[in-house]
Amino acid sequence: MNANKLKKFLLDLEKEIKPYNRTLKDVDVNFRYSENSDVYRVNTIENDLYDSEKNKIVESIILKHLNN
């Protein structure tokens, strides 16, 4: 998946929940390995990999679950 697909999904979701007086602040982000696996709460998002030439252009991001 690329970041643009994530952005589109979030923008569509924002429109969907707005009539119910909800915002994206009200929506948790979780992760599952499959439909039947445990749910892990995503705690943070970070830049991951940068371009190999100058190491300045973000090429990927990661969503992280930190054990707290």
Secondary structure, DSSP 8 states (H G I E B T S, - for coil): --HHHHHHHHHHHHHHHGGGT--GGG---EE-SSTTS--EE--EEEE--B-TTTS-SB--EEEE----
